[in-house]
Amino acid sequence: MTTAVDITKFCIAEGLGDLRDYLRRPMQFGDQVLASDGRILVCIPGHSGHEEAPWGVRNFTRRIEQIIKEAPLTWTPAAAIELPPPEPCALCDGSGVMYRVDCHECDGEGESVHGTHTYCCMECDGEGSVVTRHPSHGARAQPCDICEGSGASIQPVTVGEVRVQRRYLAAIAELPGAQVAPSHEGHLVFVFDGGGWGALAPLAMR
C-alpha cells in the first residue's frame, strides 16, 4: 500500500548554498522513495523515476530500517508530544526569506583598489554581495541560511533521551498516524501509515 504523502518538503530547499544537489529532490532506493535534507530521512514505498540514492544515503537507510525492524523500541504517537509554541527565526523575522544585494562598499566587485594595491572587500568578504532581511531594488530573494527557509528558530524538544528540533518534530506529527521512538544510536526514528518510516538526527548540544 502506498501513502499519498508528499515527501518533497523534506528535501533541501532550492536556493540554499548546500552543495549536496542529490538532496534537493526525492531519490530512489530499491522499492522505496527517499527524501532528506541531511537531518531528516523520510521513506515511502514506491517507484518514482528519480535518480538512485548515493552510496552514503543507501547505507544510512539500511541501518535505520534495520533499527526499526529489529531493535526494541518504545513508540509514542507523534501528535501526543507536547510542543512549545513556535518561535520565529531571529535573522529573517520568521519570513524564511532573505535578500542578496550588491555590496555597497565594492559595488559588487568583491575587491577594492587603493593606489596600486587591490584588496579583498572586508564588507562582503570578497563575495561582491551581502545578505539583508529587507527587500530593495535589484535584491535577489533566497531562503534564510539560518532557518533554511522554514521561518522557525531552532527550538530543542526532548523525546526520551533524544534532543531534536521542534520544527522537524512538528512536521513528523503531520504525517498520517506517525509514531516516534528514540533509538539506541541516538536518532529519533518514526513510522507512519502506508508503510512510511524515517529518522531524525539529534540536535547538537549548544
C-alpha positions in Angstrom: 0.0 0.0 0.0 1.4 3.4 -1.0 0.8 6.5 1.1 -0.1 9.8 -0.7 2.3 11.8 1.5 4.3 14.4 -0.4 7.8 13.9 0.9 9.4 16.7 -1.3 9.0 19.1 1.7 11.7 17.1 3.5 14.3 17.8 0.8 16.7 20.7 0.9 15.1 24.0 -0.1 16.1 25.4 -3.5 18.4 28.4 -3.2 20.3 27.3 -0.2 24.1 27.0 -0.6 24.3 23.3 0.3 26.4 21.5 -2.3 24.6 18.2 -2.0 22.4 18.5 -5.1 21.1 15.0 -4.6 19.2 16.2 -1.5 17.2 18.7 -3.5 14.7 16.1 -4.8 13.5 12.6 -3.8 15.7 9.6 -4.5 15.0 6.0 -5.4 16.5 3.1 -3.4 15.1 -0.3 -4.4 11.3 -0.2 -4.0 11.4 2.9 -1.8 11.4 6.6 -2.5 13.6 8.7 -0.1 13.7 12.4 0.8 16.3 14.0 3.1 17.8 17.4 3.9 20.7 15.8 5.7 19.0 16.0 9.1 15.8 14.0 8.5 15.2 11.0 6.3 11.7 10.0 5.1 11.0 6.8 3.2 7.8 5.7 1.4 7.2 2.6 -0.7 7.1 3.1 -4.4 8.9 3.9 -7.7 9.3 7.5 -8.7 11.7 7.5 -11.6 14.1 9.7 -9.6 17.8 9.2 -9.6 19.3 6.4 -7.5 20.3 7.4 -4.0 24.1 7.7 -3.5 26.0 5.1 -1.5 26.1 7.1 1.8 22.3 7.6 1.8 21.7 4.0 0.9 24.0 2.8 3.7 22.3 5.0 6.3 18.8 4.0 5.1 19.7 0.3 5.5 20.9 1.0 9.1 17.8 2.9 10.1 15.5 0.3 8.5 17.2 -2.5 10.5 16.8 -0.5 13.7 13.1 -0.1 13.1 12.6 -3.7 12.3 14.8 -5.3 14.9 15.6 -3.1 17.8 13.3 -3.0 20.9 11.6 0.4 20.6 9.1 2.3 22.7 6.6 4.0 20.3 4.7 7.2 21.1 2.2 8.9 18.9 3.9 12.0 17.5 0.8 14.1 17.8 0.7 13.3 21.6 4.0 15.0 22.2 3.5 18.5 23.6 5.5 21.1 21.6 6.3 24.6 22.7 4.8 27.4 20.7 6.8 28.1 17.6 9.3 31.0 17.7 10.2 32.9 14.5 13.8 32.9 13.2 15.5 36.0 14.6 17.5 36.6 11.4 14.6 36.7 8.9 11.8 37.6 11.4 10.0 34.4 10.6 9.6 35.1 6.9 12.0 32.3 5.8 13.4 34.7 3.2 16.5 36.9 3.0 17.7 39.1 0.2 21.1 39.3 -1.5 22.2 42.7 -2.8 25.3 44.0 -4.4 27.8 45.2 -1.7 27.8 49.0 -1.5 31.4 49.1 -0.4 32.9 47.4 -3.5 29.9 48.0 -5.9 29.6 44.2 -6.3 33.2 43.7 -7.4 34.3 41.8 -4.3 37.5 43.8 -4.1 38.7 47.4 -3.6 41.6 49.2 -5.2 43.7 51.6 -3.3 46.5 53.1 -5.3 48.4 50.2 -6.9 47.0 47.6 -4.5 43.9 45.5 -4.7 42.3 44.3 -1.5 39.5 41.8 -0.8 36.4 43.7 0.3 36.0 43.4 4.1 32.3 44.2 4.0 31.3 41.2 1.8 34.4 39.0 2.3 35.1 39.1 -1.4 31.7 37.8 -2.5 30.5 41.0 -4.1 27.1 40.8 -2.3 25.7 40.8 1.1 22.5 39.4 2.7 19.8 41.5 4.3 16.3 40.9 5.6 14.9 43.9 3.8 14.0 43.8 0.1 15.3 46.6 -2.2 15.8 47.4 -5.8 17.7 44.7 -7.5 17.6 42.4 -4.5 17.5 38.6 -5.1 15.3 36.6 -2.8 16.8 33.4 -1.2 15.9 31.1 1.7 17.3 32.2 5.0 20.5 30.4 5.8 19.8 30.1 9.5 16.3 28.6 9.4 16.8 27.1 5.9 13.6 28.8 4.7 11.4 27.5 7.4 11.0 30.8 9.2 11.3 28.9 12.5 14.0 29.3 15.1 16.0 26.3 16.4 13.9 25.1 19.4 15.0 22.0 21.2 12.5 19.3 22.2 13.4 16.2 24.1 11.8 12.8 23.3 13.1 10.2 25.7 16.8 11.0 25.7 16.9 12.3 22.2 17.0 16.1 21.7 15.6 17.3 18.3 14.4 20.4 16.6 10.8 21.4 17.2 10.1 22.2 13.5 11.1 18.7 12.4 9.0 17.0 15.1 6.0 19.1 14.1 6.5 18.0 10.5 6.6 14.4 11.6 3.4 14.8 13.6 1.6 15.9 10.4 2.4 12.5 8.8 -0.7 10.2 9.0 -0.6 8.0 12.1 3.0 8.9 12.9 4.7 7.3 15.9 8.2 8.1 17.1 10.7 6.3 19.2 14.2 7.1 20.5 16.8 4.7 19.1 19.9 3.3 20.8 22.0 5.1 18.1 20.7 8.5 19.2 18.3 9.1 16.3 14.6 9.6 16.7 13.0 7.0 14.4 9.4 7.1 13.2 6.8 5.2 11.3 3.6 6.3 9.7 0.6 5.0 7.8 1.1 3.5 4.4 4.4 1.8 5.2 6.4 5.0 5.6 9.2 5.4 8.0 12.3 7.5 8.7 14.7 9.0 11.2 15.6 12.4 12.6 19.1 13.3 13.7 19.6 14.6 17.2 20.1 18.3 17.8 23.7 19.1 18.8 24.2 20.5 22.2 24.7 24.2 22.4 
